[in-house]
Amino acid sequence: MKCYEVAKCSAKERETCYVWNSFRENPQDLENIKCWILKGVYQEENKDLYAKCKQCKYYLMMNRDSGIVSDYDADLAIITCEGAINNDRGKALEKAWQTLKSHGKNNVLLDLSRVNNIYSSGLGAIITIHKNTQAEKGLLIIVCPDGYVKNLFQVTKLSRLLKIVGDQREARDAYDAFKLKESKKLAQQSAPETLKPKPTPKQRPQCFVYWKDKNPKNATGCDECFKKIKPSNQPCWIVEGMIEGVSFQYVNEDCENCPYFAEFGEAG
């Protein structure tokens, strides 16, 4: 499948096409090529070209096959998925993310409202996108209405890691709140320092020290708990998870009403 054959480009139109002129000596290399990426449509200055590409039969055909379509609005990238995110679509999702990431798009709205299932490879791709956006001080927001897919996030505990909302309006509100919070942080960092001494961070004792070896709600005594037998710097409320070799952490919901977590959760 070649772009100019599907789009029915005339010989005259091809002469002015950057992609055709790049491959005219070897037209066979145009098979299934994503011409809109070569044209740099994700760049800010090429919005008009991108809008035109999205109307092209070739663009629609290629993205319909993958079930993954990416777009951007200002600094918020949008990735829309449909159907089941299996191994192939998981790879397509990763490719879409890598393309947007290469253009500095670190805030992502991932729309899963038309997805009916996600395989473990797809979940691994989503965790990777989340971790990548966090590393760049960005945000991943997932649009996922009630149903099987949302339940899947809850069962795997990913709902405790990811920002999940019901529709795009909620996603925009969440993004606006995130940007407001970030702007306030930036304003505080740029404000002139005062002579007022900074408060000393509260030191978190080990959980068994805090409870004096007698946690009233723990069925296992502190002396028998692995947290005391093999102490670590990791807070006891943090749970380690892994999907498709991609690790993640979340807060154990059983700890949220615990006085120890309430006192040291933020600092921990």
N, C-alpha and C positions, 0 to 999 in steps of 0.2 A: 504494500500500500504506500503510494508516494503522494506527498502533499499536493503537488500541482495537478495530479490526475483526479484526485477527489474534489479539489476546489475548482477544477475546470479552468485553471489559469491559461490564458492565451500565451502565445510565444512572445508577444510584446510585453505582457505583464511579467513574464519570467525574466526578461532582460533587465528589469529594474528591481528584481528581487535579490536581496542579499544572500539568502539561503541557496537559491538556485545558482547564483554566480559562484558560490563557495564550492558547489559540488558538480558543476556542469561538466567537468572533465570525467567524473565518475558518477553519473546519475544513479547507478545502482545503490550507492551509499545513502540515497535519500529514502530508502525503504524504512517506513515506520519512524522516521526521524521527527523529533519534536521541534518543528521549525520556530514556534513562538518563543521557545527558550533561547534559541540562537539569536533571535532578533532582540533579545533583552527586554521583553515586554514587562518583566517584573520591576524594572527600574522606574523610579518616580517620574522621570521625564517622558516615559513611554505609555502613560495611562490611556491615551487615545488609541494607540496601536493595539494595546491589550483588549480594549473594548471591542475593537474591530475583529481581533482574532477569536474572541469568544462567540462571534456570530458565524465563524467559518465552519463548514461541514466537516472538514478534516479535524479541526480542534475538538468538535463535539463528538465525533466518532472515536477518536483516540481516548478521550477522557471517559466516554461511556463504557468503553471496554475495561478500563482500569477501575472504575467506580470511585475514583479519587479526582477531585477538581480543586485547584488552589487559586486563591484570589487575594487581593489585599485592599485595605481601606486605610489611608494614612499610614500610621505605623502599626496597625493591627492586621496581621495576616489571617486569612480565612481559609481553612481546609474543609471541604465538604465531602463526606463519604456516603455511600449507599450500599445496600445489600449486606453481604457477610464479609467482614474483614478477615479473610483467610491468609495463607502464607503469601500468595502473590500480591494481594491487595495490601498486606502489611508492608511488603517491600516497596510498593507504589507509594504508600503513605510516607515511608522513610525518605524516598526520593523527593517527594513533594516538599517535605520539611527541609531537606538539605538544600534544595534550590532556594527556598524562601530565606533560610538561614544565611546563605551566601550573599544575599542582598540585604542583610542587616535587619531582617524581620524577626525580632525576638519576643514579640507579643502575639499569641496565637489563639484564635477562636476555632476550635475543632467541632464542627457540626455533625453529630451522629444521629440526628433526628430521623434519618431514613435508613439507619443501620439496624438489621434484625439479629445479628450475631457477631461476636468477635472471638476469634481463635486466640490461643496463647501467644502466637507470634505477633498478632495485632496489639494485644495488651502490652507486650514487650516494647513495641514501637512507640506506643503512647507514653509509657514510663520514660523512655529515652527522650522524647520530645519535652516532657515535663522537666526532666533533670537538665536538659540543655538550656531551656528557657530560664530556669532558676539560676544557672551558672552565669548567664548574661544579664541577670537582674530583670528578667522579663516575666511573663505570666502566660500560663496555658489555661484557657477556660474551655470546658467541654459542655456543649449543648446536648442534653440527653433526657428526653421526657420519660415519664414513668413507663415501665415495661420490662421486658426480659433483659435488655442490655444494661439498664440501670441496676437491676437486681444482680447482674453479673459483677458489676463494680462493687456492690455491697458485699457479696459473698467472698470476693477476693480481697476485701478490705481496701481496695484502691479508692473507694469513696472517701476514705479518711486521709488520703494523700492528695487527691486531685480536686480542683475546683469544678464542681458539676452544677449546672443550672438547667432550668426546664425549657427555656426558649431563648431566641436571640436578643429579645429585649432585656431579659435578666442578664444576659452575657454582657451587653453594652453597659448596663448599670454597674456590674461587677468590675468591668474594665475602667469605667470612669472613677469608681471608688479607689481602685488600685493606683491610677495615675495621680489622683489627688493626694493619696498617702505618700507616694514617691516624691511629689513636688514639695510637700511639707518637710520630708526628710532632707531634701536638697536645700531648702531654705534654712533649716536648722544647722546644717553643716557649713553653709556659707555665712551664717551670722557671726558677728565678731564675738570672740570668747570673752566671757566675764571672769571676774576674779573669784567668783563663788566656787568653792572646791567641789569637784565631782563626787557624788556618793560612791562609796566603796561597794562593788558588787557583792551581793549576798552569797556566801559560800554554801554550797549544798553538801550536807553530810551524807554519808551512805545511808540507805534506807533502814538497815538494821540498827544503825546508831541512832537515827531519828526515833525509831520505835522502841528503843532500849530492849531489843530482842523479843518484843511482845506486841506484834501487830494484831490488834483485836479482830480484824476482818479477814485475816489470812489463815486458811486451813492448815497451811504448812508452817511450822515454827521457824523462826529466823535461823536458828542453829542448823536446821536441816535444809534451808533454802540455798539454791545454787548461787544466788546473789551474794551470800555471805561466804560460802565455801570457795567461790572463785570471784572475788570482787573485781569490778571493772569501773571505768569512768563513764560507761554508758548508763544513763538513767534507767531505773527499773520499768518505767512506763513505756519505753521505746521497744517496739516489736520489729524484728527484721523479717522482710519478705523477699521472695525472688520469683520471677516469672521469666521463662526463656533466657535464663542466665543474666537477667537484668535485676539488680537488687534495688530495694526501696525500704523505707522506714515509715512507720506510722505510730500514732499514740494509741495504746490499748484503751478501748472505751471503758473497761472496768476500772481504770485508774482516774477517770475524770472527776469523780466525786470524792477522791481521796485527799485528806488534809495535806499530806506530804506533797502531792502533785500541785495542789492549789498554792502552796507556799513557795515551791521551787520549780514549778513547771516552766515558767518563762525563762528563768535563769539557766535551767538545765538544758 
